[in-house]
Amino acid sequence: MSWLLRPLIGLGAFAIMALGALGRLVLFAGETLGRAIRPPWYPARLLEQMALVGWFSLPVVGLTALFTGAALAQQVFVGGSRFNAESTVPAINVIAIVRELGPVLAGLMVAGRVSSAMAAEIATMRVTEQIDALVTLRTDPFRYLIAPRLVAATLMLPLLVIVANLIGVMGGWLIATTRLGFNSSTYLITTARYLEWEDVRSSLVKAAVFGFILALTGCYNGFRSSGGAAGVGRATTNAVVTAFILILLANLVITVLVFGA
């Protein structure tokens, strides 16, 4: 009978390992937030991170939103034509982009770019003992390194998502008016008619949560790295994978539990 229990034992060990890792991540976040609310603060570091997270991520987020919005409009048109519902393209396109695709794709793209960079930078500082040097100089690494990144990502990702939503809708409008035979003004009027404040609020809440998650995973994996160059590589990989999984999980939780009604 032992062979029957081996899969259950392996599943239990994986569950315990996953819960332990999640618990350590939560404790790390709590310690960072607890220290960040007390001075000293570093506004220059915050502004630097806001530029890195927001401005320099804008091209990749914008291109992703443009291509996704255009492809979504084409697919909705093809699907709607099967039951004579081609006119639903503007409504479905704007709802899908604003409520789901805009924040999720922006979060994933920024995670791939920013979370990995944060993990690599902090991990390099860890293995080269620069973090220990900060402590020696009486500088709290949580306040100086981690808190500005968490705050910057949490503030900037909603702004990126607003831009992504606009570009995604314009991508759908572009393909609809140039290839699918839609009238430009009718498409935009229908888009505005079906967009509700609840859709925008859902998008912004998701964006803020995703920004916090991707910065937290990058800082956590970088801060806990060890083992030289190989450790930096592991920290970078773990940061991106963890950020992707937690963003998708958080998206499901927020969609079903918070805005599911």
Secondary structure as a PSIPRED ss2 file (coil, helix, strand):
# PSIPRED VFORMAT (PSIPRED V4.0)

   1 M C   1.000  0.000  0.000
   2 S H   0.000  1.000  0.000
   3 W H   0.000  1.000  0.000
   4 L H   0.000  1.000  0.000
   5 L H   0.000  1.000  0.000
   6 R H   0.000  1.000  0.000
   7 P H   0.000  1.000  0.000
   8 L H   0.000  1.000  0.000
   9 I H   0.000  1.000  0.000
  10 G H   0.000  1.000  0.000
  11 L H   0.000  1.000  0.000
  12 G H   0.000  1.000  0.000
  13 A H   0.000  1.000  0.000
  14 F H   0.000  1.000  0.000
  15 A H   0.000  1.000  0.000
  16 I H   0.000  1.000  0.000
  17 M H   0.000  1.000  0.000
  18 A H   0.000  1.000  0.000
  19 L H   0.000  1.000  0.000
  20 G H   0.000  1.000  0.000
  21 A H   0.000  1.000  0.000
  22 L H   0.000  1.000  0.000
  23 G H   0.000  1.000  0.000
  24 R H   0.000  1.000  0.000
  25 L H   0.000  1.000  0.000
  26 V H   0.000  1.000  0.000
  27 L H   0.000  1.000  0.000
  28 F H   0.000  1.000  0.000
  29 A H   0.000  1.000  0.000
  30 G H   0.000  1.000  0.000
  31 E H   0.000  1.000  0.000
  32 T H   0.000  1.000  0.000
  33 L H   0.000  1.000  0.000
  34 G H   0.000  1.000  0.000
  35 R H   0.000  1.000  0.000
  36 A H   0.000  1.000  0.000
  37 I C   1.000  0.000  0.000
  38 R C   1.000  0.000  0.000
  39 P C   1.000  0.000  0.000
  40 P C   1.000  0.000  0.000
  41 W C   1.000  0.000  0.000
  42 Y C   1.000  0.000  0.000
  43 P H   0.000  1.000  0.000
  44 A H   0.000  1.000  0.000
  45 R H   0.000  1.000  0.000
  46 L H   0.000  1.000  0.000
  47 L H   0.000  1.000  0.000
  48 E H   0.000  1.000  0.000
  49 Q H   0.000  1.000  0.000
  50 M H   0.000  1.000  0.000
  51 A H   0.000  1.000  0.000
  52 L H   0.000  1.000  0.000
  53 V H   0.000  1.000  0.000
  54 G C   1.000  0.000  0.000
  55 W H   0.000  1.000  0.000
  56 F H   0.000  1.000  0.000
  57 S H   0.000  1.000  0.000
  58 L H   0.000  1.000  0.000
  59 P H   0.000  1.000  0.000
  60 V H   0.000  1.000  0.000
  61 V H   0.000  1.000  0.000
  62 G H   0.000  1.000  0.000
  63 L H   0.000  1.000  0.000
  64 T H   0.000  1.000  0.000
  65 A H   0.000  1.000  0.000
  66 L H   0.000  1.000  0.000
  67 F H   0.000  1.000  0.000
  68 T H   0.000  1.000  0.000
  69 G H   0.000  1.000  0.000
  70 A H   0.000  1.000  0.000
  71 A H   0.000  1.000  0.000
  72 L H   0.000  1.000  0.000
  73 A H   0.000  1.000  0.000
  74 Q H   0.000  1.000  0.000
  75 Q H   0.000  1.000  0.000
  76 V H   0.000  1.000  0.000
  77 F H   0.000  1.000  0.000
  78 V H   0.000  1.000  0.000
  79 G H   0.000  1.000  0.000
  80 G H   0.000  1.000  0.000
  81 S H   0.000  1.000  0.000
  82 R C   1.000  0.000  0.000
  83 F C   1.000  0.000  0.000
  84 N C   1.000  0.000  0.000
  85 A C   1.000  0.000  0.000
  86 E H   0.000  1.000  0.000
  87 S H   0.000  1.000  0.000
  88 T H   0.000  1.000  0.000
  89 V H   0.000  1.000  0.000
  90 P H   0.000  1.000  0.000
  91 A H   0.000  1.000  0.000
  92 I H   0.000  1.000  0.000
  93 N H   0.000  1.000  0.000
  94 V H   0.000  1.000  0.000
  95 I H   0.000  1.000  0.000
  96 A H   0.000  1.000  0.000
  97 I H   0.000  1.000  0.000
  98 V H   0.000  1.000  0.000
  99 R H   0.000  1.000  0.000
 100 E H   0.000  1.000  0.000
 101 L H   0.000  1.000  0.000
 102 G H   0.000  1.000  0.000
 103 P H   0.000  1.000  0.000
 104 V H   0.000  1.000  0.000
 105 L H   0.000  1.000  0.000
 106 A H   0.000  1.000  0.000
 107 G H   0.000  1.000  0.000
 108 L H   0.000  1.000  0.000
 109 M H   0.000  1.000  0.000
 110 V H   0.000  1.000  0.000
 111 A H   0.000  1.000  0.000
 112 G H   0.000  1.000  0.000
 113 R H   0.000  1.000  0.000
 114 V H   0.000  1.000  0.000
 115 S H   0.000  1.000  0.000
 116 S H   0.000  1.000  0.000
 117 A H   0.000  1.000  0.000
 118 M H   0.000  1.000  0.000
 119 A H   0.000  1.000  0.000
 120 A H   0.000  1.000  0.000
 121 E H   0.000  1.000  0.000
 122 I H   0.000  1.000  0.000
 123 A H   0.000  1.000  0.000
 124 T H   0.000  1.000  0.000
 125 M H   0.000  1.000  0.000
 126 R H   0.000  1.000  0.000
 127 V H   0.000  1.000  0.000
 128 T C   1.000  0.000  0.000
 129 E C   1.000  0.000  0.000
 130 Q H   0.000  1.000  0.000
 131 I H   0.000  1.000  0.000
 132 D H   0.000  1.000  0.000
 133 A H   0.000  1.000  0.000
 134 L H   0.000  1.000  0.000
 135 V H   0.000  1.000  0.000
 136 T H   0.000  1.000  0.000
 137 L C   1.000  0.000  0.000
 138 R C   1.000  0.000  0.000
 139 T C   1.000  0.000  0.000
 140 D C   1.000  0.000  0.000
 141 P H   0.000  1.000  0.000
 142 F H   0.000  1.000  0.000
 143 R H   0.000  1.000  0.000
 144 Y H   0.000  1.000  0.000
 145 L H   0.000  1.000  0.000
 146 I H   0.000  1.000  0.000
 147 A H   0.000  1.000  0.000
 148 P H   0.000  1.000  0.000
 149 R H   0.000  1.000  0.000
 150 L H   0.000  1.000  0.000
 151 V H   0.000  1.000  0.000
 152 A H   0.000  1.000  0.000
 153 A H   0.000  1.000  0.000
 154 T H   0.000  1.000  0.000
 155 L H   0.000  1.000  0.000
 156 M H   0.000  1.000  0.000
 157 L H   0.000  1.000  0.000
 158 P H   0.000  1.000  0.000
 159 L H   0.000  1.000  0.000
 160 L H   0.000  1.000  0.000
 161 V H   0.000  1.000  0.000
 162 I H   0.000  1.000  0.000
 163 V H   0.000  1.000  0.000
 164 A H   0.000  1.000  0.000
 165 N H   0.000  1.000  0.000
 166 L H   0.000  1.000  0.000
 167 I H   0.000  1.000  0.000
 168 G H   0.000  1.000  0.000
 169 V H   0.000  1.000  0.000
 170 M H   0.000  1.000  0.000
 171 G H   0.000  1.000  0.000
 172 G H   0.000  1.000  0.000
 173 W H   0.000  1.000  0.000
 174 L H   0.000  1.000  0.000
 175 I H   0.000  1.000  0.000
 176 A H   0.000  1.000  0.000
 177 T H   0.000  1.000  0.000
 178 T H   0.000  1.000  0.000
 179 R C   1.000  0.000  0.000
 180 L C   1.000  0.000  0.000
 181 G C   1.000  0.000  0.000
 182 F C   1.000  0.000  0.000
 183 N C   1.000  0.000  0.000
 184 S H   0.000  1.000  0.000
 185 S H   0.000  1.000  0.000
 186 T H   0.000  1.000  0.000
 187 Y H   0.000  1.000  0.000
 188 L H   0.000  1.000  0.000
 189 I H   0.000  1.000  0.000
 190 T H   0.000  1.000  0.000
 191 T H   0.000  1.000  0.000
 192 A H   0.000  1.000  0.000
 193 R H   0.000  1.000  0.000
 194 Y H   0.000  1.000  0.000
 195 L C   1.000  0.000  0.000
 196 E C   1.000  0.000  0.000
 197 W H   0.000  1.000  0.000
 198 E H   0.000  1.000  0.000
 199 D H   0.000  1.000  0.000
 200 V H   0.000  1.000  0.000
 201 R H   0.000  1.000  0.000
 202 S H   0.000  1.000  0.000
 203 S H   0.000  1.000  0.000
 204 L H   0.000  1.000  0.000
 205 V H   0.000  1.000  0.000
 206 K H   0.000  1.000  0.000
 207 A H   0.000  1.000  0.000
 208 A H   0.000  1.000  0.000
 209 V H   0.000  1.000  0.000
 210 F H   0.000  1.000  0.000
 211 G H   0.000  1.000  0.000
 212 F H   0.000  1.000  0.000
 213 I H   0.000  1.000  0.000
 214 L H   0.000  1.000  0.000
 215 A H   0.000  1.000  0.000
 216 L H   0.000  1.000  0.000
 217 T H   0.000  1.000  0.000
 218 G H   0.000  1.000  0.000
 219 C H   0.000  1.000  0.000
 220 Y H   0.000  1.000  0.000
 221 N H   0.000  1.000  0.000
 222 G H   0.000  1.000  0.000
 223 F H   0.000  1.000  0.000
 224 R C   1.000  0.000  0.000
 225 S C   1.000  0.000  0.000
 226 S C   1.000  0.000  0.000
 227 G C   1.000  0.000  0.000
 228 G H   0.000  1.000  0.000
 229 A H   0.000  1.000  0.000
 230 A H   0.000  1.000  0.000
 231 G H   0.000  1.000  0.000
 232 V H   0.000  1.000  0.000
 233 G H   0.000  1.000  0.000
 234 R H   0.000  1.000  0.000
 235 A H   0.000  1.000  0.000
 236 T H   0.000  1.000  0.000
 237 T H   0.000  1.000  0.000
 238 N H   0.000  1.000  0.000
 239 A H   0.000  1.000  0.000
 240 V H   0.000  1.000  0.000
 241 V H   0.000  1.000  0.000
 242 T H   0.000  1.000  0.000
 243 A H   0.000  1.000  0.000
 244 F H   0.000  1.000  0.000
 245 I H   0.000  1.000  0.000
 246 L H   0.000  1.000  0.000
 247 I H   0.000  1.000  0.000
 248 L H   0.000  1.000  0.000
 249 L H   0.000  1.000  0.000
 250 A H   0.000  1.000  0.000
 251 N H   0.000  1.000  0.000
 252 L H   0.000  1.000  0.000
 253 V H   0.000  1.000  0.000
 254 I H   0.000  1.000  0.000
 255 T H   0.000  1.000  0.000
 256 V H   0.000  1.000  0.000
 257 L H   0.000  1.000  0.000
 258 V H   0.000  1.000  0.000
 259 F C   1.000  0.000  0.000
 260 G C   1.000  0.000  0.000
 261 A C   1.000  0.000  0.000
